[in-house]
Amino acid sequence: GVVEACLLHMLKRRAAGFLRTDKVAALFTKVGKTYAIAGDVCRKVQELQQQVENRKNQPNGQEPLKRQGSTTSKTPVLTPQAIKHIWVRTALIEKVLDKIVQYIVDNCSKYYEKEALLADPVCGPILASLLVGPCALEYTKLKTADHYWTDPSADELVQRHRIHGVHGRQDSPSKRPALGIRKRHSSGSTSEDRFAASAREYVESLHQNSRTHLLYGKNNVLVQPKDDLEAIPGYLSLHQSADSLTLKWTPNQLMNGTLGDSE
C-alpha cells in the first residue's frame, strides 16, 4: 500500500490512461510496453486475475473435485487485500519490484509531474534502493488479514506450558526479574517454585508477540469483576499494533501458574 501511494503521487493523467479505477494497473501496463520485466509482471497479473475470475464463476461443488483430481493445481487463493494490491504484490514476489521502480525513476519525465516523489533526484532513487531488500526475500508464506495470529487466553498459555514443561529443564535460571507476586499456596518444594516462576515468565513473554509491541506493564493492578466480589490483583499491560492500542489484564494467580480450581 505504501509503495502504491508513492507510485501514484502526482502521476500524469496520460500515464494513468483511461483506467481511472486502477491507476497502478495503467502505470504497469504502460511501463510494460517498453520494459520487458514489467511486461512479464503484467502477463502474470492478468493470469492471476483470470484465475480469480474463473474461481468466482465456478460452481461451489466443482472446486473440491478439481482439487481432489489434481494434486499439482496451483490456483491461488487471494484475499481481497491481495487482489487490491495485486500489481505491486506480484512484482514483489517475483523479486523485480525494485527494478521496475528504478526504471520508472530513470524515465520519470514520461510518467510524472516535476514535483512528484519519484521525480525527485533524491527520494526517487532512495525508494528504489529501499525495495532491494524486500525483493531479496522468499515469500513462501504470506500473512493475510484472515490468518493473523492472536493471543490465546492466559489460562490456555499456562496449560500449554504445563504440558510442555513436564519434561523441560529444571535447572534453567529465570532470564527476567520476578514480578513480586505473592503465591497463594506456599510450598517448600524448590522444583515447584521454579516451575511457578517459569510459568509466570512464559505467560508474561507471550503478552508481546510478533504483531504487538509492549508499551507499558504494571503489576498488582486491582480489578473487581463483580460488585459482590473483592478486587483481584493482576498484571496490566498496554500493547500497540499496526492500527490499535490494546489493554490486557491477567490475574496474578494465572501469571504465577497457581489458579487451580478457582473461578
N, C-alpha and C positions, 0 to 999 in steps of 0.2 A: 504493500500500500504506500509506503514512504517513497519507494522508487518510482511508482506510478505518479505520485504527486510531483516529483522532480521532473519527470518526463513531460508532464502536461503543463508545466509552468511556462506561460507566455508562448505556447505553441502557435505557430502561424495557422491561420484559417485554412489556407490551401494545403498545408501539411496534414491537418486534421481530416481533410477530404469531406465527403458527403456523409460519412458515418458519424454523425454528430452524437449518437448514443454511445459509441465506443471509440473515443479518440485514440486510445492506445492501440487498438487494432488497426486503425487507419495509419498511424505512425509506423508500426511494424511492417505493415503491408507496403507502404511507400519506400521504406528503407530496404525491404527485401528485394525490390526491383533492381537495386544497384549493388547490393551487398549479399553475397551468396549465403553467408552464415545466417543472416536474418531471414533469407528466403527459406532455408531449411526449417527454421523455427516456425515460420508461417505455415508450412505444409504440415508439420507435426501438430500444431494447434488446430488446424482445420480438421485433421483426422480425429483428434480428441473430441472436438465439438460434434463431429458427425457421429461418433460412438455414443456420446452422451445423448444426442438427439434420438438415435436408434433405441437406446435403452428406455427413454421416455415413451416412445411409441410402441414398445414391445409389450404384449400382454403379460400380466403378472405370472401366469402359470408357465410361461415358456423359458424364463430366465434360469430357474433352478435346473431344468432339464438340460439346458445348454452347458451349465457349469458341470453337471454330472457327466455329460458325454465327452467333455474335453477338459483335460487337466492342464492344458497349455494355454487356455484362454487368459488373456491379459487385459480384458476390458476394464478400464479404470473406473473406480467408484469415486467421483469427485464431489466434494461438498460444495454448497453454494458459495462459500468464501473462496474456494479454489477456482471455481468457474469465474468468479468475479475478477480475479487477478490471473487468469489463465495464461496471458501472454508473458508477463514478467516471470511467473512461476515456471512456465515451460523453459524459458531461456535460462533460468537459474538452475533447474535440474539438469539441463543439457550442458551446463558449465560454459555458456557463451554470453551470458548477460553482460559481463564486463567488456567483452569485445564489441558487442553491439552498441553499448553506451559510449565506448571510446570512439567508435566510428561516427556516431551521431555528434559527439563533441567536435571531432575533426571536421565535420561538414555541417556545423550548427547553423551557418547562414542560410542553408536551404530550408531549414525546418523551424527556426526560432527567431523571435524578435531580438533586438540588440540587448535588451535588459533582462533576458531570460537567464535562468540559473545555469543551464548547460552552455549558454553562450559566454558566460563569464570565463576569462582566461585562467582563473584560479579555481573557482568552485567546480567547473565542468570536469577538468582532469582529476580533481580530488575525488569526485563522485565515482568516476570510472575506476580509480585506484582502490577505493574502498570496497568495490564489488569483486575484486580479485580474490579476496579471502573466502567469502561465501560461495563463490563459484568453484573453489577448490575442494569443497566438501562433497561427500557421497550422501545423497538424500534417499537412503534406502527405507527409512521410516520417517513419516512426517506427522507432527502433532496437528490434529484438526480440532475445530471448535467442539465437536461432539465426542472427543476422546480425551479431554483434559483430565489429568489425574487430580483427584480431590482427596482431602484429608479424611481418613476413616475416623470414627469416634475414638475418644481416648480409651474407652473400655476395650474396644477391639484391638488397639495398639498394644495395650498391656497383655491381653490374652495371646496375641501373636508372639510377644516377647517370651511369655511363659512357655509357649510351645517350643520355640527355637532355643530358649535359654537353658533348657534342662541339661543339654549335653554341651553347653558352652563352657568357655574357660572361666574358672572361678578365681583365678589369680590376676585377672586383668584389672589394673587400677582405674579409677574413675578419671576421665580426662578433663572434666569441668567441675567447678566447685559445687558443693551440695547447696540445695535451696533452703536449708534450715527448716525442714518440715518435721513436725513432731509426730512420731509414729503412734498410731492408736494402740497397737499391741507391742509392748517391748519384749524383746526376745534376746536370750543370751547366746543364740547361735550366730557365729560370725558369718557363716555361709548365707544364712537368711538375710542378714544385714547387707551383705554385699549384693545379694540378688535384688533386694528392695531398691538399693541405690542404682543398680544397673537398669532396673525397670523404669525408675524415675528419669534417668538420663536418656533412655530410649524414647520415652514419650515426649520429653522436652525437645529433643533433637528433631523429631518429626513434626513439630509445630512449624518448623521452617523447612520448606522443600524447594524444588526446582522452579516452582511457579510463584512463590510468595517470598517476600523479604520481611524478616522480623525487625520491626521498628522499635518496639518497647516491650519490656516484660516486668511484671511486678508480682511478688509472692504475697501470700496471706491476704488477698483481697476478699472481703466478705460478701457473699451473695445469699439472699434469702429467697429460696424457691417458692415458698408459700407463706401465707400470713401466720399460720399456726406452727410453723417450723422455725427453729433457730437458725441464724445465719451460718453458712458453711464457708470456711476459708478455702481459697483456691488460687491457682496461678492464672493471672490475667496477661494477655499478650495482644499486641496490635500488629497486624500484618498488612503489607502493601502488595497488591498485584498490579497487573497492567492497567486495570480500569476501575479499581475499587479499593477501599480500606475495609478490613475485616477485624472484628474484635472477638477474641476467643477467651474462654474461661474454662479451666479444668480443675475439678476438686483436688485438694491436696492428697486425699486418700487414693485417688487414681494415679496422681503423679508419683506416689510412693508405692503403688502396687499392692495396697492393703485394703481394697474396697470390701472384699469378702461378699457376704450376702446382703449388705446394706442397700437400701433403696436410694 
